Amino acid sequence: MISDPDFVPEISLKGVTLNSITIGWSNPSEEMRDHVHYYMLIVQDNTTTKEAIHPGGAMNLYLFQDLLSATTYRFKVAACSYYTKQCGRWSKEANGTTMDGKSGPPQNVSLVCRFDNISRTSFVYVTWTPPLHPNGQIMDYNVILEGVATFKNESGLVQNVTEIPQVKRVKAKSHSTRFDIIPANTNYTVRVSGVTRGKIPGDEKIRHCRTPPTIPDKSKLAHFFWSKVEEQGRWLFKLLLPRITERNGPICCYRVFLVKLEPQQSVADLPTPEEFFPISSYEEVHHSKKGGAYVAEMFESSTLMSEVFLGDGHSQNVNSTACSHCVGLRPKEHSIKSTAVPVTTNQIPTAPSTSLSGTPENIFPPSISPSVDYISGITFESSPEPIRIRRAESTSAPVPIPALIIHNIPVVSVPPLHATTESMAEQFPVFDGQLDMSNNYTGFVEVIVYGPEQTLLPAYSGYFVALNPGPQVFHAAEQSQVLALVLQVLCALILIVLVLLLSLCLLQRYTKQVAEAQGVEMTLTNSF
């Protein structure tokens, strides 16, 4: 035992980091210095105890390393002697807490990638729970959204686009965030990490999802234009058919519908293109005195022509396999009743990420995969039912988060994938026959997009300007109308001039009578 039992070191903290603490203690008195040969040090937390020995001749400082961050430790020191092989009394405990360290990854991170039919925009909804090992006090969370898309552009070339990353800092009390108004048909990666008081981003938890495809923007559907031309004595319609970018979703088929108008009927009298039903064949439309619509041309995305002549008796791609399975407006012989499919679940369904391949052959059309909701985590069982077509104009009630409740979405079944092209051609004849010069025509373009969950999304252009496949009779009528308007204006001006002249004559006569009554001699000057 040390001869001076009253010497007890006094501990003080000298430095703190996220994984280490340095302590110091007081020196013994001059009389006891030769009897203190080393020091016994102990550090403890709630679960572990570590010991260390420090030589007496060195500086009274010791660095405890490999400590846990954001953890409180208790320290005590005792002076020991080689002579007695014993140590004195322990010092009073000193407490020290390491700094906040790097947070562990958040738990239960989930994503929802969805398209809102009401706002017509896509969004990503992210939820998580706090980290299992926060290693300090979480102040906020970093949420980073990165997007990559592969699609055919207006030139028909496969284009890869990387979206500008979006970063959100979410307060520690909140465990969810939402990214609104983001592009559809995009593979997204979300990185979530906690940030402690040390301002060090923690370990990330990464999840993936894909926003569903949707129809092209309406502005892209307004670029179709037609005019009439004369070729070898026949009048045809020349339609400019620019390719639509497939940024919003891969396009299966383009269809050109011609509408023969009834006498005295205008485009304003027609229903909207998506409500035009039924669709007839060329023979039915031209053998009937009433108007009607028929399919004149159709093109797959890979075979689209930039311009096409309508009424030349020749149709392109009549036996298109892809178009035979992508049907929007139906012929009247096979009208399909709408059905309602209510779906209700108590949790958010999730599914693995799907990505587009880098070649046109692989990404158009996409393969039919198990039914998914473009959400990360869970895959549903595949369904044997055929592809369905969902009207792009239909709307549904807002989908609450996190529960998924879809209210009666109207869908229409289309032929299964094993249907032959010949049977589809019989059901939906495509023929671009000669035009009737005694009738006016209009038309529109139907664009079918591959949608999510084995659905097809149809989109429609507006009606073309009504034209007659013949000489410019409408211009002659317009000229006669302009001439009649000019004659009417001229007659009105002549009438006004005559009225003014008559008024002047009456005024002159009245003035002359007044002058004669007053005995005033009228001259040319005072008459005015």
C-alpha positions in Angstrom: 0.0 0.0 0.0 1.3 3.5 -0.8 2.6 5.1 2.4 0.5 8.2 1.8 -3.1 6.9 1.6 -4.4 10.4 1.2 -3.2 10.8 -2.4 -6.1 10.4 -4.7 -5.7 11.6 -8.4 -8.2 14.2 -9.6 -9.4 13.5 -13.2 -10.3 16.0 -15.9 -11.4 15.6 -19.5 -8.9 17.0 -22.0 -10.4 16.1 -25.4 -13.4 14.4 -27.0 -14.0 13.0 -30.6 -16.7 10.8 -32.0 -14.8 7.6 -31.0 -12.2 8.7 -28.4 -11.8 10.6 -25.1 -8.6 12.0 -23.6 -8.4 12.3 -19.8 -5.7 13.8 -17.5 -5.2 13.7 -13.7 -3.2 15.5 -11.1 0.5 14.7 -10.1 1.4 13.3 -6.7 3.2 15.5 -4.2 7.1 15.7 -4.1 7.2 13.3 -1.2 5.1 10.7 -3.0 6.4 11.0 -6.5 9.1 8.4 -6.0 6.5 5.9 -4.6 4.1 6.2 -7.6 5.4 4.0 -10.4 2.3 3.5 -12.5 -1.4 4.3 -12.7 -4.4 1.9 -13.2 -7.1 3.4 -15.4 -10.7 2.1 -15.9 -13.3 3.2 -18.4 -16.9 1.9 -18.2 -20.2 2.3 -20.0 -23.5 0.5 -19.3 -22.3 -2.7 -20.9 -18.5 -2.9 -21.0 -15.4 -2.2 -18.8 -11.9 -1.6 -20.1 -8.7 -1.3 -18.1 -5.4 0.4 -18.9 -2.0 0.9 -17.3 -0.1 4.2 -17.6 3.6 4.6 -16.5 4.1 7.1 -13.7 7.0 8.9 -15.3 5.1 10.0 -18.4 2.7 12.9 -18.7 -0.5 12.3 -16.9 -2.6 12.0 -20.1 -4.3 9.0 -21.6 -6.3 8.6 -24.9 -9.1 6.0 -24.8 -9.8 4.9 -28.4 -12.3 2.7 -30.2 -15.2 4.1 -28.2 -18.8 4.2 -29.4 -20.1 7.6 -30.6 -22.7 9.5 -28.7 -22.1 7.3 -25.6 -21.4 8.4 -22.0 -18.4 6.8 -20.3 -17.2 6.8 -16.6 -13.5 7.1 -15.9 -11.4 6.6 -12.7 -7.7 6.4 -11.9 -5.6 4.9 -9.1 -1.9 5.4 -8.3 0.1 2.1 -7.8 3.5 1.1 -6.5 5.8 -1.7 -7.7 7.1 -2.1 -4.1 3.8 -3.1 -2.5 2.1 -4.5 -5.7 -0.9 -2.5 -4.6 -2.9 0.6 -5.7 -4.3 3.4 -3.7 -7.9 4.6 -3.5 -9.7 5.2 -6.7 -10.4 8.7 -7.8 -13.8 10.1 -8.1 -15.5 9.1 -11.3 -15.4 11.5 -14.2 -18.0 11.3 -17.0 -17.4 12.0 -20.6 -19.6 11.7 -23.7 -18.3 11.0 -27.2 -19.5 13.2 -30.1 -22.3 12.2 -32.5 -21.0 9.9 -35.1 -22.1 8.6 -38.5 -25.7 7.4 -38.3 -26.7 3.9 -39.4 -29.1 3.5 -42.3 -32.8 4.2 -41.8 -35.0 1.2 -41.5 -38.1 0.1 -43.5 -37.5 2.4 -46.4 -40.2 2.1 -49.1 -41.1 3.9 -52.3 -44.3 4.5 -54.2 -44.0 5.5 -57.8 -47.4 6.5 -59.2 -49.2 8.6 -61.8 -52.1 10.8 -60.6 -55.0 10.8 -63.0 -56.4 14.0 -61.6 -53.3 16.3 -61.7 -51.9 14.3 -64.7 -48.5 14.2 -63.1 -46.2 11.5 -61.6 -44.9 11.5 -58.1 -42.6 9.5 -55.8 -43.6 9.0 -52.1 -40.9 7.9 -49.7 -41.3 6.5 -46.1 -38.9 5.2 -43.5 -38.3 4.6 -39.8 -35.4 5.8 -37.6 -32.1 4.0 -37.8 -31.5 1.1 -35.5 -28.1 2.6 -34.6 -28.4 6.4 -34.9 -25.0 6.9 -33.2 -26.2 10.2 -31.9 -29.2 12.5 -32.1 -30.7 12.6 -35.6 -31.3 16.2 -36.6 -32.7 15.6 -40.1 -32.7 13.2 -43.0 -31.2 13.6 -46.4 -33.4 12.2 -49.2 -31.9 12.2 -52.7 -34.0 11.3 -55.9 -32.1 10.3 -59.0 -33.8 9.4 -62.3 -32.7 7.6 -65.5 -34.9 7.0 -68.6 -34.5 5.2 -71.9 -36.9 5.9 -74.8 -37.3 6.7 -78.5 -37.0 10.3 -79.3 -38.6 12.3 -82.2 -36.0 11.0 -84.6 -36.7 7.3 -83.7 -33.3 6.9 -82.0 -33.0 5.4 -78.5 -32.0 8.2 -76.1 -30.8 7.9 -72.5 -31.7 10.8 -70.2 -30.4 11.4 -66.6 -32.6 13.7 -64.6 -31.1 16.4 -62.4 -31.0 14.9 -58.8 -33.4 16.4 -56.4 -32.4 16.7 -52.7 -34.7 17.2 -49.8 -33.8 17.7 -46.1 -36.5 16.4 -43.8 -36.8 17.2 -40.1 -36.1 14.4 -37.7 -39.7 14.1 -36.5 -40.9 13.5 -40.0 -40.4 10.1 -41.6 -41.8 10.7 -45.1 -41.5 13.0 -48.1 -42.9 13.3 -51.6 -41.4 14.4 -54.9 -44.1 15.9 -57.1 -44.3 16.8 -60.8 -41.6 14.4 -62.0 -41.4 12.7 -65.4 -43.3 9.5 -66.1 -41.7 6.3 -67.5 -38.5 6.9 -65.5 -36.4 4.5 -63.3 -35.8 6.3 -60.0 -33.3 5.6 -57.2 -33.9 7.1 -53.8 -31.1 7.4 -51.2 -32.1 8.1 -47.5 -29.6 8.8 -44.8 -29.8 10.3 -41.3 -27.7 13.4 -40.3 -26.6 13.7 -36.6 -25.4 16.8 -34.7 -22.0 16.2 -36.1 -23.3 17.2 -39.6 -22.0 14.0 -41.0 -24.4 12.2 -43.5 -25.0 8.6 -42.3 -25.1 5.3 -44.1 -27.6 5.3 -47.0 -30.5 3.0 -47.6 -31.2 2.7 -51.3 -34.4 1.8 -53.0 -35.6 1.7 -56.6 -39.0 2.2 -58.4 -40.3 3.3 -61.7 -43.0 5.8 -62.5 -45.7 4.3 -64.8 -45.9 5.2 -68.5 -48.6 7.5 -69.6 -49.9 9.1 -72.8 -48.0 11.7 -74.7 -48.4 15.4 -73.9 -51.3 17.0 -75.7 -49.0 19.5 -77.4 -47.3 16.5 -79.1 -50.6 15.3 -80.5 -51.4 18.7 -82.1 -48.6 18.5 -84.8 -50.6 16.4 -87.3 -51.6 18.3 -90.4 -53.2 17.4 -93.7 -53.9 19.1 -97.1 -55.3 17.9 -100.4 -53.3 17.2 -103.5 -54.0 16.1 -107.0 -52.1 13.0 -108.3 -52.7 11.7 -111.8 -56.2 13.1 -111.9 -57.2 11.9 -108.5 -57.6 14.0 -105.4 -55.8 12.7 -102.3 -55.2 13.9 -98.8 -51.5 14.3 -97.8 -51.1 13.8 -94.0 -47.9 14.9 -92.2 -47.3 12.4 -89.5 -44.4 13.5 -87.3 -43.1 10.9 -84.8 -44.1 11.5 -81.2 -41.3 11.2 -78.6 -41.8 8.2 -76.4 -40.5 9.9 -73.3 -43.8 9.3 -71.5 -44.1 5.7 -72.5 -43.3 3.3 -75.4 -45.8 3.5 -78.3 -47.3 0.4 -79.7 -49.3 1.7 -82.7 -50.4 4.7 -84.7 -53.8 4.6 -86.4 -55.2 7.1 -88.9 -58.9 7.3 -88.9 -60.8 8.9 -91.7 -64.3 10.3 -91.0 -66.8 10.9 -93.9 -69.1 13.7 -92.9 -72.8 13.7 -93.6 -74.2 16.5 -95.9 -74.3 19.8 -94.0 -72.4 18.2 -91.1 -69.3 20.0 -89.7 -66.5 18.9 -87.4 -68.2 20.7 -84.5 -71.1 18.2 -84.8 -68.9 15.2 -84.1 -68.3 13.6 -80.7 -64.7 13.8 -79.4 -62.4 11.2 -81.1 -62.1 9.0 -78.0 -65.9 8.8 -77.9 -66.4 8.0 -81.6 -68.2 4.7 -81.7 -68.7 2.5 -83.5 -65.9 2.3 -86.0 -66.9 0.9 -89.4 -65.1 -0.4 -92.4 -64.4 1.5 -95.6 -67.1 -0.3 -97.5 -69.8 0.3 -94.8 -68.9 4.0 -94.6 -69.1 4.6 -98.4 -72.1 2.4 -99.1 -74.1 4.3 -96.5 -75.6 7.8 -97.0 -74.7 8.6 -93.4 -71.2 9.4 -92.3 -68.8 7.2 -90.4 -65.2 6.5 -89.4 -62.9 3.8 -90.6 -59.2 2.9 -90.3 -57.2 4.0 -93.3 -53.7 3.5 -92.1 -51.8 2.1 -89.2 -48.1 1.9 -88.2 -46.0 0.4 -85.6 -43.6 2.7 -83.8 -40.6 1.2 -85.8 -42.3 1.6 -89.2 -43.9 5.0 -88.9 -43.8 7.1 -92.0 -43.4 10.9 -91.8 -46.1 11.5 -94.5 -48.8 9.4 -95.9 -51.3 9.8 -98.8 -54.9 9.0 -97.9 -57.3 7.8 -100.6 -54.7 6.2 -102.9 -56.1 2.7 -102.4 -53.0 1.4 -100.7 -52.6 0.8 -96.9 -49.3 0.3 -95.1 -48.6 -2.4 -92.6 -52.0 -4.1 -92.8 -50.6 -7.2 -91.2 -48.9 -5.5 -88.3 -48.5 -7.9 -85.4 -48.0 -5.2 -82.7 -50.9 -3.1 -83.9 -53.2 -6.2 -84.0 -52.8 -6.4 -80.2 -53.0 -2.7 -79.5 -56.6 -1.7 -80.2 -58.3 1.4 -78.8 -61.5 2.3 -80.7 -63.3 -0.9 -81.6 -65.3 -2.0 -84.7 -69.0 -2.1 -84.1 -69.2 -5.9 -84.8 -67.3 -6.5 -81.6 -68.4 -3.8 -79.1 -67.0 -4.5 -75.6 -68.8 -3.5 -72.5 -66.9 -1.7 -69.8 -66.3 -3.4 -66.6 -65.3 -2.1 -63.2 -62.5 -3.6 -61.3 -62.5 -2.5 -57.6 -59.2 -3.1 -55.9 -58.6 -2.6 -52.2 -55.6 -3.5 -50.0 -54.6 -2.4 -46.6 -50.9 -1.8 -47.4 -48.9 -0.4 -50.1 -48.0 -3.1 -52.7 -44.5 -2.9 -53.8 -42.5 -4.4 -56.6 -38.9 -4.5 -57.9 -37.5 -1.9 -60.2 -37.9 -2.4 -63.9 -35.5 -0.9 -66.4 -35.5 -0.4 -70.1 -32.9 -2.0 -72.3 -30.6 0.0 -74.4 -31.8 -1.3 -77.8 -35.0 -0.6 -79.6 -35.6 -4.3 -80.1 -35.7 -5.0 -76.4 -37.6 -2.0 -75.2 -40.4 -2.0 -77.8 -42.7 -3.6 -76.8 -42.0 -4.4 -73.1 -42.3 -8.0 -72.0 -45.4 -9.0 -70.1 -44.3 -9.4 -66.4 -46.1 -10.2 -63.2 -48.6 -7.5 -62.2 -46.8 -4.8 -60.3 -47.7 -1.4 -58.9 -44.3 0.3 -59.7 -43.5 0.3 -56.0 -40.4 -1.3 -54.3 -40.5 -4.4 -52.3 -43.4 -6.9 -53.0 -44.3 -8.7 -56.2 -47.9 -9.9 -56.9 -48.8 -13.2 -58.5 -49.0 -13.1 -62.3 -52.5 -13.0 -63.8 -53.6 -15.1 -66.8 -56.1 -12.5 -67.9 -55.5 -10.7 -71.2 -54.1 -7.2 -71.7 -56.6 -4.5 -70.7 -57.0 -1.1 -72.1 -57.5 1.8 -69.8 -59.0 5.0 -71.1 -56.5 7.7 -70.6 -59.1 10.3 -70.1 -60.8 8.5 -67.2 -60.1 9.8 -63.7 -60.2 8.1 -60.3 -60.3 9.3 -56.8 -57.0 10.4 -55.2 -55.1 7.5 -53.8 -54.3 7.9 -50.1 -50.9 7.2 -48.8 -49.9 4.7 -47.5 -53.2 2.7 -48.1 -54.0 1.9 -51.7 -57.7 2.3 -52.7 -58.6 2.3 -56.3 -62.2 3.2 -57.1 -63.9 1.4 -60.0 -61.4 2.0 -62.8 -63.1 1.4 -66.2 -61.2 -1.0 -68.3 -61.9 -2.7 -71.6 -60.5 -6.2 -72.5 -58.5 -6.6 -75.7 -57.8 -9.8 -77.5 -55.2 -12.1 -75.8 -51.7 -12.2 -77.1 -52.3 -15.6 -78.7 -54.9 -14.1 -81.1 -53.7 -14.4 -84.7 -53.1 -11.4 -87.0 -55.5 -12.8 -89.5 -58.4 -12.8 -87.1 -57.6 -9.3 -86.0 -57.5 -8.1 -89.6 -61.0 -9.6 -90.1 -62.3 -7.9 -87.0 -60.6 -4.5 -87.7 -60.2 -4.1 -91.5 -57.7 -1.4 -92.6 -58.3 -0.1 -96.1 -57.4 3.2 -97.6 -59.9 3.3 -100.5 -60.7 6.0 -103.0 -62.4 9.1 -101.6 -65.9 10.4 -102.5 -65.7 13.8 -104.0 -69.3 14.6 -103.1 -68.5 14.5 -99.4 -66.3 16.3 -96.9 -63.8 14.4 -94.8 -62.0 14.9 -91.5 -59.9 12.5 -89.5 -57.8 12.0 -86.4 -54.9 9.9 -85.2 -55.0 7.3 -82.4 -51.8 6.6 -80.5 -51.6 3.5 -78.3 -49.1 3.4 -75.4 -48.0 0.4 -73.5 -49.3 1.1 -69.9 -48.6 -0.5 -66.6 -49.9 -3.9 -65.4 -50.7 -5.2 -68.9 -52.9 -2.2 -69.9 -52.9 -0.1 -73.0 -53.3 3.7 -72.9 -55.0 5.3 -75.9 -54.5 9.0 -76.8 -56.1 10.9 -79.6 -55.3 14.0 -81.7 -57.9 16.6 -82.5 -59.9 16.4 -85.7 -58.3 17.6 -88.9 -59.7 20.5 -90.8 -62.7 19.4 -92.9 -61.7 19.1 -96.6 -63.3 18.0 -99.8 -61.3 15.7 -102.1 -61.9 17.7 -105.2 -61.2 21.1 -106.8 -61.1 24.2 -104.7 -64.8 24.7 -104.6 -64.7 26.1 -101.1 -62.4 28.9 -102.3 -64.8 29.9 -105.0 -67.7 30.0 -102.5 -65.5 32.0 -100.1 -64.7 34.5 -102.9 -68.4 34.9 -103.8 -69.1 35.5 -100.1 -66.4 38.1 -99.9 -67.7 39.8 -103.1 -71.2 39.9 -101.7 -69.9 41.4 -98.5 -68.0 44.1 -100.5 -71.2 44.9 -102.5 -73.2 45.3 -99.4 -70.6 47.6 -97.9 -70.5 49.7 -101.1 -74.3 50.0 -101.2 -74.3 51.1 -97.6 -71.7 53.8 -98.4 -73.7 55.0 -101.4 -76.9 55.2 -99.3 -75.0 57.3 -96.7 -73.7 59.7 -99.3 -77.2 60.1 -100.8 -78.7 60.8 -97.4 -75.9 63.4 -96.7 -76.6 65.1 -100.1 -80.3 65.2 -99.5 -79.7 66.7 -96.1 -77.5 69.4 -97.6 -80.1 70.3 -100.2 -82.9 70.6 -97.6 -80.6 72.7 -95.4 -79.7 75.0 -98.3 -83.3 75.4 -99.3 -84.3 76.3 -95.7 -81.5 78.8 -95.3 -82.5 80.5 -98.6 -86.1 80.9 -97.4 -85.0 82.4 -94.1 -82.7 84.9 -95.9 -85.5 86.0 -98.3 -87.8 86.5 -95.3 -85.2 88.8 -93.6 -84.3 90.6 -96.8 -80.7 89.4 -96.8 -79.0 88.9 -100.1 -77.5 85.4 -100.4 -74.1 84.9 -101.8 -71.9 81.9 -102.2 -69.8 82.8 -99.1 -72.6 83.5 -96.6 -74.6 80.5 -97.9 -71.9 78.3 -96.4 
